[in-house]
Amino acid sequence: MSALKIALIRQKYNAAGGAERFVSRAMRELAQQGASVTLITRQWSDAAGQAVVELTPWYLGGTWRDWSFARAVCRHLQTTTYDLVQSHERLGCCDLFRAGDGVHREWLAQRGRARNVLHRMAMYCNPHHGYLLRAERRMFESPRLRAVICNSRMVRDEILRYYAIAPDKLEVIYNGVDLEEFNLPVYDEPEHPVRQHYQHEHTKKWAASVNAADAYVFVTPEYNFGAPPSLLNALNYVYKEWNYKPAALVSYGGVSGGMRAALVEKLTLTTLKVMPVMEAVAIQNVSAHLDDVENFVPNDHHMSSGESLLNELHKWAVALKTMRQ
């Protein structure tokens, strides 16, 4: 049997972007599973030895840039066969779309609430916004689209609110961020993080990752009745990027289930203007919940606690988003 041919589409590489980390990891994992992976892009600097198709149509301005790349990709797909086409750009010719940037129509609505009438009129008359709205509708209502990966239930609900798409096509898969990927040393910026004058690349990447989220779930162990230093260090690296967002805690450990670490972390979170929700998951005697290959196997209590946690987190994420407009 021949290898599955998969195309991943992202217009341009941004070292601090969450979509770029998703694509880079997906390329490595899919290749290890035996798939034939091709990245379709304008420019990419971290292809990890995978096949790359660079499409570089000439453009002038952001609207022309996005439109010309979308047209070039769809033309390429007419002449090259893939078993699955997964896109991070709004394309009417993809099978699977990852809605990492949310819904542009909702973004305009939220932004418009903080503007006067003239500013709202100018915003909606902007040709780039008009192009994105048309591209978004064509994609979500395309018969070719098989599924959409939503990084939150809020994004899923926004898609359903604005577009005629079957609910069973929308799959919520939350973003996972591993601190090890950022390799943050003990805080080494020359200025206070509130000023956001970041000098180091690792800080810029971490700040972009924190800023991209509307809510957080921290998975934390407990060390000596307290929080792991790596997590506290990461929390202290930035400030404004955390502000006015909710967070929840999944803690694990021995008899206490990591709850003492969670209490310590809440003190830091509130100082960062993060709203820690009361609902939590505490995993006691975590080693007893690991299978033969050390994968975590949750019980019914963990699952029900996690569902309550996410439901509450979603409510706070929707409410606090208006404070950041």
N, C-alpha and C positions, 0 to 999 in steps of 0.2 A: 504493500500500500504506500502511495506517495505521501510526502509530508504535506500537512495542512499549510496552505499559502495564506498568510495574513498580512494585510497592509495597515500600518498605523500612520495617522495623519496629524501633524502639528506644524504650523507654518514656520515658526522660528524658535530657536533655542534661547531660553532665558535661564541662567544658572540658578536663580532664586525661585523659579516657578514651580508650583505644585504639579502642574500638568507634565512638565518636563521630567520630574522625578518619577511620576507615574509611568511615562513612556519608557524611560531608561530601564526601570525595573521590569516592566512588562516585556521589553525586548529580550532581556537576559533570561527571564523565567520561561518565556515561550520557546526560546531557542533551546534551552535545556530540556524542554519537553519534546523536542524533535520537530517543532514547527519551523517553516521557512518564513522568516519575518522580513518585511521591507518597510522602511521608513520613508514616507513621502513628505518633503519639506522644502522650504526655500533655503534654509541654512541651519546646520546642526553641528555641534562640536563634541558630542558625546555619544556616538553611535555604537560603541562597544564592539566594533568589528562586524556589525550587521550591514545588510544591503541597504543602500540609500539611493532614492530617486530625488534629485534636486530639480525643482521646477521654479524657474526664476523669470517669469514674464515681467516686462518693464512696467513701471507704475509711477504715478505722481500723486502723492497724498494717501492717507489711510484708507479711504473708501475704494479707490482704484486698486490699492495693494491687496485688500481682502477679496475684492471681486475678481481680479485677474488670477489670483492664486486658486480661488474656488473653481473658476472656469478651467484652468489648466489641469487641476486634479481630476475633474469630471471627464475631461477629454482623455486623460491618461487611462482612466478606468474603463473607457469605451474600447480601448485597444489592448489592455492587459487584464488578464483574468486572475482574480483572487477569490479564495473561499470565504473570506470575511474581511470587511473594510471597517475599521474602527477609527473614528475621527474625534479630534478635540477642537475642530473648527465647525462652524455652522454650514454644513453641506447637504444638499438634497440628494447626493449620490452615495451616501454611506449606509451601512447596515446597522452600525452600533455607534451611538454618540455618548460621550461623557460630558455631562452638564456641569463641568467644574466651575464655570463662571456664572452659574445661575441663569436666570431668565432676564433678558435685556429689557423686555417690556415692563417687568416688575421693577427693575433698577431705575428706569425712567420715571415710573410712578412714584417711587420712594424719593428720588432726587427732586422731583417736581414739587413735592409737598413743602420743601424748604425754600422754594423760589417764588417770586412774584409772577404776575400774569405774563408780563413781557418776557421774562427769562424762560418761562415754560413754553411760550410760543416759539422763541428762538431755538430752544432745545429740540422741540418736536419738528421744527423745520430744518434742522441740521441734516444734510444729506447722508452723513455717515450713520446716524441713528436710524434714518429711514431705510438704508440698505440692510443694517443688522436686523431690523424688525421683519423685513421681507424675507431675508435669508432664514431667519429663525422659524417663521411660519411655514415656508416651503419645506424645511427639514422635518419639523415635528409632524406635519401632515402628509409627508411623502409615503406612498405605499411601500417603498423599498425599506424604510426604517423598521428594523426588527425589535430593537430595544434601546433604552436610554439608561445610562448609569447616572443616578442622582446621588450627590454626596451628602444629602440631608433630606429629611421628609419635607422640610420647608420648600426646597427646590422642587420636589415632586408635586407638592400641592400647588405651587405657582404654575407649573406646566399644565396641570389639569385645569386650572382656573382660566387660562388664556387660550388653550389650544385644543382642537378636536383630535385627541389621541387616546387610544385604548389604555385604561389604567394598568392592565397586565403587561404592558410594554415597559413600564417604569419600575426599575429596580433600585432600591436604596442601598448603597454600599459606602459606608463612612470612610473617610480618609484616615489612614494610620500614619503617624509620624514617629520615627525611631530617633531618639536623641543621638544615638551613636552615629547616624548619618551626618550630623552637623559638626561633630568633633569639637564641641565648645570647650576651650580652656577655662580656667578660673578667670572671671571677668577681667578683660584686658583692654577695654576701650579707654582712651584718655579723657573722655568727657562723660558726664552723667547721662544715662540713657534717656531721660526726659527730653533732652535737646535733640535727639535723633541724628546727631552728627557722627554717624558710624564710619570708622576708618578701616575696619577689617572685613574681609569678604565673608568669613563665617558669621559675623554679626548681621551683615546685610541679608544673607540667606535665611538666617533664623528669623529676623524681623519680618521678612516677606512671608514666611510660612505662618507665623503667628497672626499677622495682619489679614491673611486670606480667609481665616475662619470666622464664623459667626458664633460658635460655641465650642467648648472643649470637654473632653472626657479624659481625665488623667488616670492612667493605670500605674499604681505605685506600690512598691514593697515598703517594709518598715525596717529601719536600722536603729538599734539602740533606743527604742521608744520614740524615734523621730523619723523625719523625712530623709530620703536619699539626697546627699549633697549635690549630685548631678542635676536633680530636678530643681532644687532651690536655686542653683546657679543659673539654670536655663530661665527660670521665672524672672530672675533679677536682671537678665541681660537686656530686656526691653521694658518699656513702660506704657506708652500711649497705645501701642498695638494691642494691649490686653484690655484697655478700658471699655467699660459698659458692655461686657459680654458675660454670659453665664458659663459655669463650669460644674462638672460633676466628678466624683471620685470613685474609682474602682480600686480598692486596696486589698492586699493579700499578705499573709504572714503565717504565724503560728496560731496560738489560741485566740489572740486578739483580732486576727484577721486584718492586721495593718491599720486598725482604727485610730491608734495614737498618731501614726504618721499623717493620716487624713486630717486630724484636728490641727496639727502644726501647719500643714499646708494651707488650710483655710485662713489662718491668720495672715499669711503672705498674700494670698489671693485677694482678700478684701482690701489690703493696702494698694494693690494694683487696680482697684476699682473693678474687680471681677466679682460677680454674684455667684457664690457657691450654693447650689441647691441642696436641700436637706436629703433628698433621696440618694441612696448610695448602694454599692455592692461591696460587701466585705467577705472575703474568701478565707475562711479559717483552715489551718492545716493544709496549705496549698499542695504539698507534695502528695497528699492522699487523693488528689483530683487529677493526677497526671497519668496518661496511659503509658504503654510500653516504650513509645518513642518520645515521651515527655510533652505531648500535646495536652493542653488543658481540656478537661471534660466537665462542663458545668452540670450542676444538678437542677432540679425544678425551682428551688429557692433562688439560685443565682439567676436563672432565666426570668423569673417573675420580677425580681428586684431590678434587673437590667431593663426590663420593659417599662417599669414605673419610672426609672431614672430617665430614660430617653423621652418619655411622654412629658415629664416635667421640664426637661431641658429644652424641648421644642417650644413650649409655651413661653419660657423666658427669652429664648432666642428671638422669637417673633416680636415680643414686647420691647426688648432692649435695642433692636435694630433701628427703631425710630429715633432713639437718642443719639445715634451716630450719624444721622443724615446732616 
